[in-house]
Structure formats: structure tokens, C-alpha cells
Amino acid sequence: MATTSNGTSTHEDVSEYYGKILSATEDLKTNACCTSAAPPDHIIQCLKNIHSDVIGKYYGCGLCIPDLIEGLTVLDLGCGSGRDVYIASQMVGSTGKVIGVDMTEEQLDVAKRTQDYHAEKFGYANTEFHLGYIEKLSELNIEPGSVDVIISNCVINLSPDKEAVLADCYKLLKPGGEVYFSDVYASSRVPQSLARDKVLWGECISGALYWNDFHNLSKKVGFLDPRLVEDSVITVSNKAQEEKIQSYSPNLRFFSATYRLFKIPELESHCEDYGQAVIYKGTIPRCGGAFKLDDHHVIETGKVFPVCGNTWRMLADTRFKDHFEFIGNFDRHYGIFEGCGTSLPYASASEGGGSSKGGGCC
């Protein structure tokens, strides 16, 4: 198991940091775990129904709940005090279910003791919480192949075994299910000198994967085509912590990014062209004018939209199927799509680019 500079385990350090050192959101020492953009209106309405104790203990880095989850089973990795669980609880409704997993008892205690409050507020009870490690999801009482959507909010970077997390996610998802999550990534591999720093690790910085290592890990466990939804540059905004990073390299940069990983075994390693297209019907709630699959696919209502084979499957073999018309098939191959490259994927890496102007995730 990974250790930090004093020899203690990463799990112990993270649990202590989030359970004892941090007592409220204001105790964070950088803005890597701070949301820079206002949530959409429907999330604001959900937040109004959530207990203040839950909100006060929230340390996530953005909103990571996708569209069209009513009636689904959702799993939240590193749920903490339960903020995103209780948002998702309202979005899946009485016929859905939301499961929260966290290793920090102090955080989970807040989530559990407010369950009755939220059940009364929402008019139904559809949440459960498990104390455990996200690297050992198989040890929890969650049936493999039973989860529709897995969410995670700036937590996987805190794990000492990210491959195990992704592998267990793949096992728990139903066919066509997805992991939809916000996290922190680095422009190059983070050195051990920074990874051993308990504050930088706890602040969701030095545990960040190099972005291409994340892509390769995802593909290795079965998520064959990771899709970037949005990103922004992280501005640490703490002189002491910035100096630690700069002392190693002024070129080491960190990005917050939201990805979606689909469990579709037929996906290919690159975007292949089969002459296919889709037409969005405009029927997904809150997405009447267009549906955003990822940062390269914002599909306007009623427009014939050319897609690669992978994008076709992400729409045809998932919960989105009924909201699209599909043109073509896989009978004839025309080569690879233009621009299916391997360079740094984050638009925010370019000055003035990206989905936000610095700050934390999403």
C-alpha cells in the first residue's frame, strides 16, 4: 500500500485529513477541491432540500451527476457526508436507488444520521451507505452488474490503487452503464517527492494521475474509449503549496476534468468511421435544444449529426437509445475519423481555453 513521508498508509492519512483535520469546507488549504461554477437550476433546487450538516461537510470538486437517471441505480464513490447522494436521490426518484461508499467514519456518520431527515423531505427512502474502500468494492454487499451509473467527485485521485477502483467499477456496472466523474489530472507524472506530501495529497493534487496513464488504465480494465466532458486548469491559490510544485517543475500543471466511461465491450480503441449519423429528438429533460455527450459531441435537436462507431454505440447501447434516430450500420468502414489524436486533451491547457477560468473541478 502507498505511504506518505511519515510511513503511514495513504488510507490512514486521507481518512485523518477528511475526518479530523478538516471540519468544514473553509478548512481546505487550496482551491483544487472548490467548485468554480454555479450549479444549474435543478441542482440548486435539490440543494435546498439537503440538511445543512451535509452541505457543511462537503469537500467535492464539482457536479458529477449526468442526465437521464430517473429510476436508475447510482453508486457514489467517496460519498463523504452524502451531498451528491442526496442530490442523486432526488433525481432518480422513488423508483431509483443511490448507494454511497466512503472510508471515513466521521463523514459517513453525517450522511447516515440525516437519512431519516431526507426521506421525510423527499417523500421516500432510497439511499444506503457503506463503510469501505473504493479499491475494494467487491468486498461490499453490492451485486456485480447491478449499477447503472457510478459517480465520483474528486476522490479517485486520493486512492493508492486507481486501477483496482476502475476495475471494480467495470464489474459493478450493467452493460451500457457508465462511470461519470470529476477528478484531477496532471500534465505529466507526479514525482514521489510530491506524492509523499500529505497536504498536497489530501488536497487532491499530488495523487493526480498523468492524463495519459489514466486513459491507458481505463482501457486496460475495459473502458475502451474514455470521453472528456469538460475541463479547467487548477489554480492552487496557496503560495506555500504552489512553491512545492514549482520547485519540482514550473511546467507541471493540474487540471480538473469530468469524464464518462461506458461499459460497452464492442467499443474500439479509436474513432472509426462507418458513415453513420444520429438525429437527436430533443426529448431528454433539460436538454431540449441539444444533448452534450462529451466536449466534441454537442448534438443539436433535429440535425443529422455524423458520428464514429464508438459514439454510435454510446447512444444506441445505453439509456440514451430512445432519444435518438440512427442512420447507417457497421457494414462498411471508411477509415479513422480526423482528429482522433493522442495529444493533451484539455482545452484549458491553452490560454483562454477550457470550460472555466481556473479554480477547482468543473
FITIMAR-765170 format. One record per residue (C-alpha): residue number from 1; x, y, z. Coordinates in nm, 3 decimals. Layout:
BEGIN
- NUM  X  Y  Z
...
This chain:
BEGIN
- 1  0.000  0.000  0.000
- 2  0.125  0.351  -0.077
- 3  0.273  0.551  0.207
- 4  0.342  0.918  0.269
- 5  0.654  1.077  0.416
- 6  0.600  0.954  0.773
- 7  0.540  0.594  0.666
- 8  0.168  0.583  0.736
- 9  -0.069  0.445  0.477
- 10  -0.243  0.667  0.226
- 11  -0.579  0.543  0.353
- 12  -0.495  0.646  0.709
- 13  -0.369  0.987  0.604
- 14  -0.670  1.065  0.384
- 15  -0.914  0.944  0.649
- 16  -0.743  1.160  0.912
- 17  -0.734  1.460  0.679
- 18  -1.103  1.447  0.591
- 19  -1.225  1.314  0.923
- 20  -1.023  1.514  1.175
- 21  -0.812  1.791  1.018
- 22  -1.093  1.931  0.803
- 23  -1.407  2.019  0.995
- 24  -1.570  2.239  0.730
- 25  -1.527  2.335  0.365
- 26  -1.346  2.654  0.469
- 27  -1.061  2.446  0.616
- 28  -0.934  2.341  0.271
- 29  -0.585  2.483  0.207
- 30  -0.611  2.511  -0.174
- 31  -0.893  2.563  -0.423
- 32  -0.837  2.234  -0.605
- 33  -1.143  2.092  -0.429
- 34  -1.354  2.405  -0.472
- 35  -1.628  2.445  -0.728
- 36  -1.579  2.750  -0.951
- 37  -1.908  2.741  -1.143
- 38  -2.263  2.781  -1.015
- 39  -2.475  2.463  -1.037
- 40  -2.773  2.454  -1.277
- 41  -3.118  2.548  -1.153
- 42  -3.244  2.193  -1.096
- 43  -2.943  2.116  -0.877
- 44  -2.993  2.438  -0.682
- 45  -3.347  2.322  -0.608
- 46  -3.216  1.984  -0.492
- 47  -2.958  2.151  -0.267
- 48  -3.231  2.344  -0.088
- 49  -3.368  2.013  0.040
- 50  -3.037  1.888  0.183
- 51  -2.951  1.915  0.552
- 52  -2.707  2.194  0.642
- 53  -2.476  1.948  0.823
- 54  -2.428  1.758  0.496
- 55  -2.357  2.076  0.299
- 56  -2.110  2.199  0.560
- 57  -1.901  1.881  0.533
- 58  -1.886  1.883  0.152
- 59  -1.532  1.871  0.008
- 60  -1.603  1.773  -0.354
- 61  -1.473  1.949  -0.664
- 62  -1.773  1.995  -0.889
- 63  -2.101  1.849  -1.001
- 64  -2.075  1.499  -1.147
- 65  -2.430  1.377  -1.194
- 66  -2.528  1.305  -1.556
- 67  -2.860  1.347  -1.732
- 68  -3.139  1.092  -1.755
- 69  -3.102  0.894  -1.432
- 70  -3.464  0.870  -1.315
- 71  -3.539  0.518  -1.192
- 72  -3.174  0.410  -1.207
- 73  -2.933  0.265  -0.951
- 74  -2.649  0.510  -0.884
- 75  -2.330  0.444  -0.686
- 76  -2.132  0.735  -0.540
- 77  -1.765  0.660  -0.469
- 78  -1.620  0.857  -0.180
- 79  -1.960  0.997  -0.091
- 80  -1.835  1.174  0.223
- 81  -2.120  1.335  0.413
- 82  -2.364  1.243  0.136
- 83  -2.427  1.565  -0.055
- 84  -2.418  1.410  -0.401
- 85  -2.604  1.100  -0.280
- 86  -2.891  1.319  -0.165
- 87  -2.888  1.520  -0.489
- 88  -2.896  1.199  -0.691
- 89  -3.165  1.059  -0.460
- 90  -3.399  1.334  -0.576
- 91  -3.304  1.287  -0.942
- 92  -3.355  0.908  -0.954
- 93  -3.685  0.942  -0.768
- 94  -3.879  0.689  -0.566
- 95  -3.820  0.409  -0.820
- 96  -3.442  0.457  -0.818
- 97  -3.170  0.385  -0.566
- 98  -2.849  0.560  -0.459
- 99  -2.560  0.387  -0.279
- 100  -2.283  0.580  -0.106
- 101  -1.940  0.438  -0.019
- 102  -1.676  0.609  0.196
- 103  -1.388  0.502  0.420
- 104  -1.411  0.794  0.667
- 105  -1.644  0.718  0.957
- 106  -1.676  1.082  1.065
- 107  -1.805  1.176  0.720
- 108  -2.032  0.876  0.683
- 109  -2.184  0.938  1.026
- 110  -2.318  1.270  0.899
- 111  -2.471  1.101  0.593
- 112  -2.634  0.825  0.796
- 113  -2.777  1.035  1.076
- 114  -2.956  1.258  0.823
- 115  -3.115  0.971  0.626
- 116  -3.449  0.999  0.805
- 117  -3.449  1.376  0.756
- 118  -3.402  1.339  0.381
- 119  -3.652  1.054  0.348
- 120  -3.916  1.275  0.509
- 121  -3.813  1.573  0.297
- 122  -3.822  1.379  -0.032
- 123  -4.124  1.163  0.050
- 124  -3.938  0.833  0.004
- 125  -3.628  0.646  0.126
- 126  -3.393  0.527  -0.149
- 127  -3.040  0.563  -0.007
- 128  -2.792  0.331  0.160
- 129  -2.437  0.385  0.284
- 130  -2.139  0.151  0.315
- 131  -1.818  0.200  0.511
- 132  -1.535  0.069  0.294
- 133  -1.255  0.133  0.049
- 134  -1.327  0.224  -0.312
- 135  -1.038  -0.008  -0.412
- 136  -1.229  -0.298  -0.254
- 137  -1.583  -0.251  -0.381
- 138  -1.606  -0.626  -0.443
- 139  -1.598  -0.677  -0.065
- 140  -1.915  -0.472  -0.016
- 141  -2.265  -0.610  -0.049
- 142  -2.324  -0.471  -0.398
- 143  -2.426  -0.716  -0.669
- 144  -2.196  -0.723  -0.975
- 145  -2.371  -0.593  -1.286
- 146  -2.639  -0.417  -1.081
- 147  -2.541  -0.049  -1.111
- 148  -2.649  0.184  -1.393
- 149  -2.430  0.487  -1.320
- 150  -2.126  0.536  -1.096
- 151  -2.039  0.890  -0.991
- 152  -1.736  1.021  -0.806
- 153  -1.642  1.372  -0.709
- 154  -1.267  1.439  -0.681
- 155  -1.200  1.114  -0.494
- 156  -1.027  0.860  -0.720
- 157  -0.708  1.073  -0.716
- 158  -0.693  1.006  -0.339
- 159  -0.677  0.630  -0.393
- 160  -0.341  0.446  -0.378
- 161  -0.468  0.185  -0.629
- 162  -0.661  0.358  -0.905
- 163  -0.657  0.054  -1.134
- 164  -0.840  -0.150  -0.871
- 165  -1.104  0.124  -0.841
- 166  -1.168  0.131  -1.215
- 167  -1.166  -0.250  -1.245
- 168  -1.428  -0.288  -0.971
- 169  -1.639  -0.016  -1.131
- 170  -1.642  -0.214  -1.454
- 171  -1.758  -0.526  -1.271
- 172  -2.040  -0.349  -1.087
- 173  -2.186  -0.173  -1.392
- 174  -2.464  -0.315  -1.603
- 175  -2.389  -0.347  -1.978
- 176  -2.426  0.001  -2.123
- 177  -2.375  0.162  -1.782
- 178  -2.123  0.436  -1.722
- 179  -1.883  0.596  -1.476
- 180  -1.942  0.971  -1.482
- 181  -1.696  1.152  -1.259
- 182  -1.491  1.463  -1.186
- 183  -1.128  1.434  -1.085
- 184  -0.781  1.588  -1.103
- 185  -0.518  1.503  -1.365
- 186  -0.160  1.609  -1.426
- 187  0.018  1.715  -1.745
- 188  0.300  1.469  -1.662
- 189  0.370  1.205  -1.397
- 190  0.382  1.343  -1.044
- 191  0.714  1.268  -0.865
- 192  0.730  1.073  -0.541
- 193  0.861  1.382  -0.360
- 194  0.521  1.546  -0.413
- 195  0.316  1.228  -0.383
- 196  0.451  1.179  -0.029
- 197  0.328  1.522  0.077
- 198  0.020  1.465  0.295
- 199  -0.128  1.811  0.239
- 200  -0.090  1.803  -0.140
- 201  -0.233  1.451  -0.150
- 202  -0.522  1.538  0.081
- 203  -0.596  1.848  -0.127
- 204  -0.647  1.626  -0.436
- 205  -0.330  1.740  -0.615
- 206  -0.030  1.510  -0.579
- 207  -0.238  1.193  -0.614
- 208  -0.346  1.302  -0.962
- 209  -0.278  1.062  -1.247
- 210  -0.090  1.174  -1.555
- 211  -0.378  1.209  -1.803
- 212  -0.244  0.950  -2.050
- 213  -0.183  0.697  -1.772
- 214  -0.549  0.741  -1.679
- 215  -0.658  0.681  -2.039
- 216  -0.445  0.366  -2.058
- 217  -0.567  0.234  -1.720
- 218  -0.926  0.288  -1.825
- 219  -0.875  0.093  -2.146
- 220  -0.689  -0.184  -1.962
- 221  -0.985  -0.261  -1.733
- 222  -1.242  -0.245  -2.014
- 223  -1.341  0.121  -2.059
- 224  -1.211  0.133  -2.414
- 225  -1.290  0.492  -2.513
- 226  -1.271  0.747  -2.225
- 227  -1.470  1.059  -2.314
- 228  -1.377  1.400  -2.175
- 229  -1.686  1.608  -2.096
- 230  -1.526  1.929  -1.968
- 231  -1.209  2.056  -1.804
- 232  -1.046  2.355  -1.638
- 233  -0.700  2.450  -1.515
- 234  -0.648  2.419  -1.141
- 235  -0.508  2.730  -0.980
- 236  -0.377  2.618  -0.640
- 237  -0.407  2.967  -0.487
- 238  -0.185  2.886  -0.191
- 239  0.169  3.022  -0.209
- 240  0.330  2.757  0.010
- 241  0.171  2.470  -0.183
- 242  0.243  2.633  -0.520
- 243  0.610  2.666  -0.429
- 244  0.632  2.293  -0.359
- 245  0.506  2.219  -0.710
- 246  0.714  2.489  -0.879
- 247  1.031  2.366  -0.706
- 248  0.994  2.040  -0.894
- 249  0.893  2.186  -1.231
- 250  0.728  2.508  -1.348
- 251  0.574  2.302  -1.631
- 252  0.384  2.058  -1.412
- 253  0.018  2.155  -1.443
- 254  -0.301  2.016  -1.295
- 255  -0.646  2.002  -1.447
- 256  -0.990  1.928  -1.317
- 257  -1.183  1.719  -1.566
- 258  -1.511  1.534  -1.597
- 259  -1.501  1.204  -1.786
- 260  -1.754  0.942  -1.881
- 261  -1.652  0.577  -1.917
- 262  -1.902  0.341  -2.078
- 263  -1.917  -0.033  -2.023
- 264  -1.957  -0.135  -2.388
- 265  -1.723  -0.423  -2.483
- 266  -1.769  -0.358  -2.858
- 267  -1.604  -0.015  -2.843
- 268  -1.286  0.027  -3.047
- 269  -0.959  0.189  -2.938
- 270  -1.004  0.480  -3.181
- 271  -1.286  0.667  -3.353
- 272  -1.357  0.467  -3.667
- 273  -1.576  0.599  -3.949
- 274  -1.861  0.378  -4.074
- 275  -2.057  0.658  -4.242
- 276  -2.308  0.671  -3.958
- 277  -2.512  0.957  -3.818
- 278  -2.770  1.025  -3.548
- 279  -3.059  1.266  -3.505
- 280  -3.136  1.384  -3.153
- 281  -3.510  1.404  -3.079
- 282  -3.476  1.674  -2.811
- 283  -3.653  1.458  -2.554
- 284  -3.401  1.433  -2.269
- 285  -3.519  1.653  -1.978
- 286  -3.334  1.986  -1.955
- 287  -3.164  1.914  -2.289
- 288  -3.434  2.029  -2.528
- 289  -3.211  2.222  -2.769
- 290  -2.907  1.994  -2.769
- 291  -2.754  1.698  -2.590
- 292  -2.390  1.707  -2.482
- 293  -2.231  1.363  -2.484
- 294  -1.879  1.500  -2.441
- 295  -1.669  1.803  -2.532
- 296  -1.662  1.703  -2.900
- 297  -2.024  1.596  -2.935
- 298  -2.288  1.860  -2.868
- 299  -2.575  1.724  -3.076
- 300  -2.843  1.975  -3.170
- 301  -3.207  1.870  -3.185
- 302  -3.330  1.760  -3.528
- 303  -2.994  1.788  -3.701
- 304  -2.827  1.498  -3.884
- 305  -2.505  1.458  -3.686
- 306  -2.223  1.237  -3.826
- 307  -2.068  1.008  -3.563
- 308  -1.798  0.744  -3.535
- 309  -1.880  0.385  -3.449
- 310  -1.799  0.435  -3.081
- 311  -2.024  0.737  -3.042
- 312  -2.299  0.544  -3.220
- 313  -2.274  0.266  -2.961
- 314  -2.259  0.512  -2.669
- 315  -2.600  0.635  -2.780
- 316  -2.754  0.315  -2.920
- 317  -2.640  0.067  -2.649
- 318  -2.719  0.283  -2.345
- 319  -3.009  0.455  -2.170
- 320  -2.998  0.726  -2.441
- 321  -3.122  0.498  -2.721
- 322  -3.487  0.605  -2.723
- 323  -3.391  0.971  -2.762
- 324  -3.213  0.931  -3.098
- 325  -3.276  0.818  -3.452
- 326  -2.991  0.615  -3.601
- 327  -2.874  0.629  -3.963
- 328  -2.645  0.362  -4.111
- 329  -2.479  0.048  -3.975
- 330  -2.137  -0.116  -3.943
- 331  -2.132  -0.285  -4.285
- 332  -1.875  -0.055  -4.445
- 333  -1.564  0.107  -4.298
- 334  -1.417  0.437  -4.424
- 335  -1.108  0.471  -4.204
- 336  -1.037  0.672  -3.890
- 337  -1.206  1.000  -3.805
- 338  -0.995  1.314  -3.844
- 339  -0.853  1.446  -3.518
- 340  -0.858  1.119  -3.324
- 341  -0.519  1.202  -3.172
- 342  -0.312  1.147  -2.860
- 343  -0.205  1.497  -2.750
- 344  -0.300  1.666  -2.422
- 345  -0.682  1.665  -2.443
- 346  -0.762  1.959  -2.215
- 347  -0.881  2.274  -2.392
- 348  -0.799  2.469  -2.076
- 349  -0.429  2.397  -2.135
- 350  -0.439  2.674  -2.395
- 351  -0.456  3.027  -2.260
- 352  -0.816  3.142  -2.254
- 353  -0.945  2.793  -2.334
- 354  -1.146  2.544  -2.139
- 355  -1.479  2.538  -1.971
- 356  -1.396  2.770  -1.684
- 357  -1.138  3.024  -1.573
- 358  -0.931  2.827  -1.326
- 359  -1.040  2.715  -0.984
- 360  -1.147  2.366  -0.892
- 361  -1.318  2.087  -1.074
- 362  -1.594  2.166  -1.322
